[in-house]
Amino acid sequence: ATGYSPQDETTRELLKAKTCPMPNWVFSPHFPIEALEHWTGRQIDLYAEQGRTLHALRIKNPGQGKDWTVDAVWTHVKTMISVFKARNMELPIIYLQNHDFNGMGGHIGQGLLSKAQQEGFPNLIVDAGYRKNGTHNDNTIVADALNLGTEQRAALVEYNHVQQQIEQMLCRFDSRISQMTPWDSDCA
C-alpha cells in the first residue's frame, strides 16, 4: 500500500491489466494545492511504473460549492500543468467535470476556457450538456468561449433540440415522473 488514496492502488491494477484509466482529482477546499501537486506526481509515476506516459487528468467537482470559481479551478489546472512542465513532459489534457446546481456552472466553464486560451493552454476540456439539461453546464454558454462558425453554432442548436427530444422520450418511461400508470395499479 502507498499510504495514499485507494485510487492509487486501483489505477495501478488497471494499468497492469492494460487498460487506460484517467486519474480523477476531487476538487475540494479540504485538499490543499500541495496535495494536488503530490497527487499529480504520483499519477505520473504510476503510469511510468508500467512503461506508459500519462496524458490526461480529470478534475471532478462532486458538488458546486462557492469555491468552484474560475480562479480556484484555474489554480488547480495550473498546478497540474506545473508538475508536467517540471518533469519536461508534454502538457496534459485536463478534463473538468462538474454539476451545475445554481446556473453558474456554464459561466464558470466558459470563463475557464477563456482563461486557458489567454494563458496559451489548448488542452482544457469542459464537460457540458444540452441547453437547460438541469444537471450539467449548458453547452451554449460554455461554447461561447469558442470561435464557432455559423454552421457549427447551428449544429450545436440542432444537437440540443434532438437531445432534449430523446431525453423527453426516455423520461416517458421513467417511473419517477411518469403519470401513465394509475396510482392504484398493481403494475409498476
C-alpha positions in Angstrom: 0.0 0.0 0.0 1.1 3.5 -0.7 -0.4 5.2 2.3 -2.4 7.4 0.0 -5.8 7.1 -1.6 -7.1 3.7 -2.7 -7.3 5.3 -6.1 -3.6 4.8 -6.5 -3.9 1.1 -6.0 -6.9 0.9 -8.3 -5.0 2.9 -11.0 -2.0 0.6 -10.6 -4.2 -2.5 -11.0 -6.0 -1.1 -14.1 -2.7 -0.2 -15.7 -1.3 -3.7 -15.0 -4.5 -5.0 -16.7 -3.5 -2.9 -19.8 -6.4 -0.5 -19.5 -6.1 3.2 -19.6 -7.7 4.8 -16.5 -7.9 8.5 -16.2 -6.8 9.7 -12.8 -9.5 11.8 -11.1 -8.8 14.6 -8.7 -11.7 15.6 -6.5 -11.9 19.4 -6.3 -12.4 20.3 -2.7 -11.4 23.2 -0.4 -10.4 20.5 2.1 -7.4 19.4 -0.1 -4.5 21.9 -0.2 -2.8 22.7 -3.5 0.3 20.9 -2.3 -1.7 17.7 -2.0 -2.7 18.2 -5.7 0.9 18.7 -6.7 1.9 15.5 -5.0 -1.1 13.6 -6.3 -0.3 14.7 -9.9 3.3 13.5 -9.5 2.1 10.1 -8.1 -0.2 9.6 -11.1 2.7 10.3 -13.5 4.8 7.8 -11.5 2.1 5.1 -11.6 2.0 5.3 -15.3 5.8 5.3 -15.6 5.9 2.1 -13.5 4.1 0.4 -16.3 6.2 1.9 -19.0 3.4 4.3 -20.0 3.0 8.1 -20.2 0.2 9.9 -18.5 -1.6 12.2 -21.0 -4.9 13.1 -19.3 -6.3 14.0 -15.9 -9.7 14.8 -14.7 -10.9 17.3 -12.1 -14.3 16.4 -10.7 -16.4 18.7 -8.6 -18.9 16.5 -6.8 -20.9 19.5 -5.7 -20.9 23.1 -6.8 -19.9 24.9 -3.7 -19.0 28.5 -3.5 -15.4 27.5 -4.0 -16.0 26.4 -7.6 -14.8 29.6 -9.3 -12.8 30.4 -12.4 -9.8 31.5 -10.3 -9.9 28.5 -7.9 -10.3 25.9 -10.6 -7.6 27.6 -12.8 -5.2 27.4 -9.8 -5.8 23.6 -9.8 -5.2 23.4 -13.6 -2.0 25.5 -13.4 -0.8 23.2 -10.6 -1.2 20.1 -12.7 0.5 21.8 -15.6 3.4 22.8 -13.5 4.1 19.2 -12.4 4.2 18.1 -16.1 6.4 21.1 -17.0 8.8 20.4 -14.1 9.2 16.8 -15.5 9.7 18.1 -19.0 6.6 16.3 -20.2 4.1 17.1 -22.9 1.3 19.2 -21.4 -1.7 17.0 -20.3 -5.3 17.1 -21.4 -7.3 18.3 -18.5 -11.0 17.4 -18.3 -13.3 19.4 -16.0 -16.5 17.8 -14.9 -19.0 19.4 -12.6 -22.6 19.5 -11.8 -24.4 22.8 -12.2 -26.7 23.4 -9.3 -27.2 27.1 -9.5 -26.9 28.1 -13.2 -23.4 29.4 -12.8 -21.6 26.2 -13.9 -21.7 27.0 -17.6 -20.5 30.6 -17.0 -17.6 29.2 -14.9 -16.8 26.7 -17.7 -16.9 29.5 -20.3 -14.6 31.6 -18.1 -12.2 28.7 -17.7 -12.0 28.1 -21.5 -11.4 31.8 -22.0 -8.7 31.8 -19.3 -7.0 28.7 -20.9 -6.9 30.5 -24.2 -5.5 33.6 -22.7 -2.8 31.5 -21.0 -2.0 29.6 -24.2 -3.2 26.3 -22.8 -5.1 24.5 -25.6 -5.8 21.2 -23.7 -8.7 22.1 -21.5 -12.0 20.3 -21.9 -15.1 21.4 -20.1 -17.9 19.0 -19.7 -21.2 20.3 -20.9 -24.7 19.0 -21.7 -27.5 20.2 -23.9 -29.2 23.5 -23.1 -31.3 23.5 -20.0 -30.4 19.9 -19.1 -30.7 20.6 -15.4 -27.6 18.9 -14.2 -24.5 19.9 -16.2 -23.0 23.0 -17.8 -25.1 24.5 -20.6 -23.1 23.8 -23.7 -24.3 27.0 -25.4 -22.8 29.1 -22.6 -19.6 27.1 -22.4 -19.2 27.2 -26.2 -19.4 31.0 -26.2 -15.7 30.9 -25.4 -15.0 29.1 -28.7 -14.7 30.6 -32.2 -17.5 28.6 -33.8 -18.7 29.4 -37.3 -22.4 29.9 -38.2 -22.7 26.3 -39.3 -21.1 24.9 -36.1 -23.4 27.0 -34.0 -26.4 25.8 -35.9 -25.3 22.2 -35.4 -25.0 22.8 -31.7 -28.5 24.2 -31.5 -29.8 21.2 -33.6 -28.0 18.8 -31.3 -29.6 20.4 -28.2 -33.1 20.1 -29.7 -32.6 16.5 -30.7 -31.0 15.6 -27.3 -33.9 17.2 -25.5 -36.4 15.2 -27.5 -34.5 12.0 -26.8 -34.5 12.7 -23.1 -38.2 13.6 -23.1 -39.0 10.3 -24.8 -36.8 8.3 -22.4 -38.4 10.1 -19.4 -41.7 8.9 -20.5 -40.7 5.5 -19.2 -39.1 6.9 -16.0 -41.4 5.9 -13.2 -40.2 8.8 -11.0 -42.1 11.3 -13.2 -44.5 9.3 -15.3 -48.2 9.9 -14.9 -49.1 7.0 -17.2 -49.6 4.3 -14.5 -52.6 4.9 -12.2 -51.8 5.3 -8.6 -53.8 2.2 -7.7 -52.3 -0.1 -10.3 -50.7 -3.4 -9.5 -48.2 -2.9 -12.3 -45.0 -0.9 -11.8 
